[in-house]
Amino acid sequence: MASDEKPITDWVNFPEGIPTFCLWDALHDGDLLSIESNLLARTVTLRFDVDYVRDFHHLPEGTQFVIVVNGVQSVRSLRSVAWPGGCPIPPGTPNAQQSTIISEYHRKWREESQSWNDFEQLISDGLEVSNATLGCGSDIVALQIGLMVGGDSYVEAYIRGDGATFHVGEKLVTLEEFVALGNAYWNAFAEGGKQTSPAE
């Protein structure tokens, strides 16, 4: 790379000092309902159903949590392929040893790339959010989402763009407001399992 060229900005080569925001509180265990890619508008729209956050805040039934990545520069997806040797656990194996066996089994899985179109088709199998992180710079965002597919396999999606907007139903919200909805639920849960919003 020439000395005057900028390094490629993506999830694995992110600019130093770029802040990241964990979206786990807002999206964990939520369902990814749709993935809308618009090549002409250069957007990717992700629509989520997070029923426990919606119900906690007494939002209308069917309210979706939406992330729109604008000025999309790159999309990619990776899937985890299970090692075919299986993971037999003998009866009576102590829990600690079971965890070791399972960890060793997962270590043998292989990560493979897949087309974005193939990733979008997984919607029909059911996609549940396992983790989600957003990196934000002055003119760049990078979104990473890990998803369980049909409850038995795992994929990751990476989207890089110029910026992102967040919506709860039809309402445009800030990133901080988007995350705060999930934070409120989990804070109440930690304080004793209260399942209703303080605003009730």
QUIDARA-V961134 format. One record per backbone hydrogen bond with DSSP energy under -1.0 kcal/mol. NH is the residue of the N-H (numbers start at 1). CO is the residue of the C=O. E is the energy in kcal/mol with one decimal. If there is no record, write none. Layout:
((NH:CO:E) (NH:CO:E))
This chain:
((5:2:-1.8) (18:15:-1.7) (21:134:-3.1) (23:132:-2.7) (27:23:-2.0) (28:24:-2.9) (29:129:-2.7) (30:27:-2.7) (31:49:-2.7) (32:127:-2.6) (33:47:-2.9) (34:47:-1.2) (36:45:-2.8) (38:43:-2.8) (42:38:-1.4) (43:38:-1.8) (44:69:-1.7) (45:36:-2.7) (46:67:-2.9) (47:34:-2.0) (48:65:-2.7) (49:31:-2.6) (54:50:-2.4) (55:51:-2.9) (56:52:-1.9) (57:53:-1.7) (58:55:-1.3) (59:54:-2.6) (63:60:-2.0) (65:48:-2.5) (66:167:-3.0) (67:46:-2.3) (68:165:-2.6) (69:44:-2.8) (70:163:-2.6) (72:42:-2.7) (73:160:-3.0) (74:160:-1.7) (76:158:-2.0) (78:156:-2.5) (79:112:-3.3) (80:154:-2.5) (81:110:-3.5) (86:83:-1.2) (93:90:-1.6) (98:94:-2.5) (99:95:-2.4) (100:96:-1.5) (101:97:-2.4) (102:98:-2.6) (103:99:-2.4) (104:100:-2.3) (105:101:-2.1) (106:102:-2.6) (107:103:-1.7) (108:105:-1.2) (109:106:-1.5) (110:81:-2.5) (112:79:-3.0) (114:77:-2.1) (119:115:-1.9) (120:116:-2.5) (121:117:-1.8) (122:119:-1.4) (123:120:-1.5) (124:121:-1.2) (125:122:-2.0) (126:123:-1.1) (128:148:-2.3) (129:30:-3.0) (130:146:-3.1) (131:146:-1.5) (133:144:-2.5) (134:21:-2.7) (135:142:-2.9) (136:19:-2.5) (137:140:-3.4) (141:161:-2.5) (142:135:-2.1) (143:159:-3.1) (144:133:-2.8) (145:157:-2.4) (146:131:-2.8) (147:155:-3.1) (148:128:-3.0) (149:153:-3.3) (150:126:-2.8) (152:149:-2.0) (153:149:-1.0) (155:147:-2.5) (156:78:-3.0) (157:145:-2.5) (158:76:-2.8) (159:143:-2.3) (160:74:-2.8) (161:141:-2.2) (162:70:-2.0) (163:70:-1.3) (165:68:-2.4) (167:66:-2.5) (168:171:-2.5) (169:64:-3.1) (171:168:-1.8) (173:166:-2.8) (178:174:-2.4) (179:175:-2.5) (180:176:-2.3) (181:177:-1.3) (183:179:-2.3) (184:180:-2.4) (185:181:-1.2) (186:182:-2.3) (187:183:-2.7) (188:184:-2.0) (189:185:-2.4) (190:186:-2.3) (191:187:-1.3) (192:189:-1.3) (193:189:-1.9) (194:188:-1.3) (197:56:-1.5) (200:197:-2.1))
